[in-house]
Amino acid sequence: MIVRTLATIQHTSADYLGLVEDHLEGRRIRFRYYRPFTGGRSLPGPDDVAGGLVLLGGGPWGSAGGRDVPTLGAEVELARHALATGSPVLGIGLGAQILCRAAGGGSAAAPLLFDVGEGRRTRDDALNGFLPERFPLVRYLRDRPVLPDGAQVLAVDEQGEPCIFRIGTRALGFTGHPGMKTAMVEDLIMEFEEGPADPAPGLVALRERRQAIEDALVPIMTGVVQVLGLMEP
């Protein structure tokens, strides 16, 4: 049996797959972290993303010119290659912005944001019908994605802005992290000098919604795996 391995790019030590790890491991989908910010393991090469590419969040790093992640250009090219060759792509937070730039869209400048709110499904068939009508939306990011022509908006935030979208047949973008843990946000705040002005209310809300996040992630990951074809050979 061929085992799929997702090349997963981290932009900070604190922002990783979080609760998503368990859902991948439970399906025997492997993931390999690449951490270019450590000076150790470099970015994956084109052959490494054949099984799929995951682009994670970046804390205060952005993509719209204010404080761009240092590997932005190389990651855009890598995501563009994955899209062109039909490899699955999942972008989360900053990764969703990189996905949009690779697909012909872009990103727009916005201040660093940490909030815990609610997303709302815009299509009954979103994530093959598995996306809940309403779900927790946890965001810690700078800047926002500008969707390319033809992108499908699957869900919006409380201001009506896209928070989950689909590009082509095998690429998904999430502005929030569907598997965020409280400890991840705490570590992001400690890892960087720049942080949200008053993170305490958000941390309280995140702790209170822990079970709701875990519950929503079950159908969300079912849909993600199906849409991206992660169980296919």
C-alpha positions in Angstrom: 0.0 0.0 0.0 1.3 3.5 -0.9 1.4 5.7 2.2 0.8 9.4 1.5 3.1 11.9 3.2 2.1 15.6 3.5 5.0 18.0 3.3 4.1 20.5 6.0 5.8 23.9 6.3 6.0 25.5 9.7 6.8 29.2 9.9 7.1 29.3 13.7 7.8 26.6 16.3 4.5 27.3 18.0 2.2 27.1 15.0 1.9 23.4 14.0 -1.0 21.1 12.9 -2.3 20.9 16.5 -5.4 18.8 16.9 -5.3 18.0 13.1 -2.4 15.6 13.8 -4.6 13.0 15.5 -7.1 13.0 12.6 -4.3 12.4 10.0 -2.6 9.8 12.1 -5.9 8.0 12.7 -6.2 7.7 8.9 -2.6 6.6 8.5 -1.8 9.8 6.6 1.8 10.8 7.3 3.1 14.3 7.6 6.7 15.6 7.6 7.4 19.0 9.1 9.8 21.4 7.4 11.1 24.2 9.6 13.2 26.6 7.4 13.2 29.2 10.3 15.5 27.0 12.3 18.2 27.0 9.7 18.0 23.2 9.7 15.6 21.3 7.4 15.0 23.5 4.3 11.8 23.8 2.4 10.6 20.7 0.5 11.5 20.3 -3.1 9.0 19.8 -5.9 9.2 16.0 -5.6 8.5 16.2 -1.9 5.0 17.7 -2.4 3.7 15.0 -4.7 1.7 13.5 -1.8 0.4 16.9 -0.7 1.5 20.3 0.7 0.4 21.9 3.9 1.2 25.6 4.5 0.7 26.6 8.2 0.2 29.9 9.9 3.0 32.3 10.8 2.0 34.2 13.9 3.0 37.8 13.2 4.5 37.0 9.9 2.5 38.1 6.9 2.6 38.2 3.1 1.4 41.7 2.1 4.6 43.6 2.5 4.5 44.8 6.1 6.3 41.9 7.7 6.6 39.1 5.1 7.7 35.6 6.1 11.3 35.3 4.8 10.6 32.3 2.6 7.4 33.8 1.0 8.7 33.8 -2.6 9.9 30.2 -2.5 6.8 29.0 -0.9 4.5 30.7 -3.5 6.5 29.0 -6.3 6.3 25.6 -4.5 2.5 26.0 -4.0 2.2 27.0 -7.6 4.0 23.8 -8.6 1.7 21.7 -6.4 -1.4 23.3 -8.0 -0.1 22.8 -11.5 0.7 19.1 -10.9 -2.6 18.3 -9.1 -1.1 17.7 -5.6 -3.4 18.4 -2.7 -2.8 21.8 -1.0 -4.0 22.9 2.4 -3.3 26.5 3.5 -4.0 27.7 7.1 -3.7 31.3 8.2 -0.6 32.7 6.5 -0.7 29.5 4.4 -4.1 30.5 3.0 -2.6 33.7 1.8 0.3 31.9 0.1 -2.1 29.6 -1.6 -4.1 32.6 -3.0 -0.9 34.2 -4.3 0.1 31.0 -6.0 -3.3 30.6 -7.6 -3.3 34.1 -9.1 -4.9 36.0 -6.2 -3.0 37.9 -3.6 -3.1 39.2 -0.1 -4.0 42.5 1.5 -2.4 44.2 4.5 -4.1 43.9 7.8 -2.9 44.2 11.4 -2.0 41.3 13.6 -5.3 39.6 14.7 -6.1 37.1 17.4 -9.8 36.4 17.9 -12.1 33.5 18.7 -15.4 33.8 16.8 -17.7 31.8 14.6 -17.7 30.8 11.0 -20.8 30.2 8.9 -21.2 27.8 6.0 -22.3 29.4 2.7 -23.0 26.3 0.8 -24.8 23.1 1.8 -22.2 21.0 -0.2 -19.2 22.7 1.5 -16.4 20.1 2.2 -18.6 17.5 0.5 -21.4 18.4 2.9 -19.4 17.8 6.1 -18.7 21.4 7.1 -21.0 22.3 10.0 -23.5 25.1 9.5 -21.7 27.0 12.2 -18.3 26.3 13.8 -15.6 27.9 16.0 -13.2 30.2 14.1 -9.8 30.8 15.8 -7.5 33.2 14.0 -4.0 34.4 14.8 -2.5 36.1 11.8 -1.4 39.2 10.0 -2.8 40.2 6.6 -5.7 38.5 4.8 -6.1 36.5 1.6 -7.4 37.9 -1.6 -9.1 35.1 -3.4 -8.3 34.4 -7.1 -11.0 34.3 -9.8 -13.0 31.1 -9.7 -12.4 30.4 -6.0 -15.4 29.0 -4.1 -16.2 30.6 -0.8 -17.3 27.8 1.6 -17.7 29.8 4.8 -17.5 33.4 6.0 -16.7 35.0 9.3 -19.0 37.2 11.4 -18.2 40.2 9.1 -19.0 38.3 6.0 -15.4 37.8 4.9 -14.3 34.4 3.5 -12.8 32.1 6.1 -12.8 28.8 4.2 -12.4 28.6 0.5 -11.7 26.1 -2.3 -9.4 26.6 -5.3 -9.8 24.2 -8.1 -10.4 20.6 -7.2 -7.8 19.8 -4.6 -6.8 23.0 -2.7 -8.4 24.4 0.4 -7.7 27.6 2.4 -8.6 28.3 6.1 -8.0 31.8 7.6 -8.4 30.2 11.0 -6.7 27.1 12.4 -9.4 24.4 12.8 -7.2 22.4 15.2 -5.9 25.3 17.4 -4.9 24.6 21.0 -4.7 27.2 23.7 -1.0 26.3 24.3 -0.2 27.1 20.7 -1.5 30.7 21.1 0.3 31.1 24.5 3.5 29.9 22.8 3.0 32.3 19.9 2.6 35.2 22.3 5.9 34.2 24.1 7.8 33.4 20.9 7.6 36.9 19.4 8.0 40.4 20.8 5.0 41.5 18.8 1.7 40.1 19.9 -1.9 41.0 20.3 -2.7 44.0 22.4 -4.9 42.2 24.9 -4.9 38.4 24.4 -6.5 37.5 27.7 -10.2 37.6 26.5 -9.3 35.5 23.5 -7.5 33.0 25.6 -10.4 32.7 27.9 -12.8 32.2 24.9 -10.4 29.6 23.4 -10.4 27.6 26.6 -14.2 27.8 26.9 -14.6 26.5 23.3 -12.1 23.7 23.5 -14.7 21.0 23.3 -16.6 22.8 20.5 -13.4 23.0 18.5 -12.7 19.3 18.9 -16.3 18.4 18.0 -16.4 20.5 14.9 -13.0 19.2 13.7 -14.4 15.7 13.3 -16.7 16.5 10.4 -14.3 19.2 9.1 -11.4 16.7 8.7 -13.7 14.2 7.1 -14.5 16.7 4.5 -11.0 18.0 4.1 -9.7 14.4 3.6 -12.3 13.7 1.0 -12.0 17.0 -1.0 -8.2 16.8 -1.1 -8.3 13.1 -1.9 -5.9 12.2 0.9 -7.1 8.6 1.2 -6.7 8.0 -2.5 -3.6 6.2 -3.8 
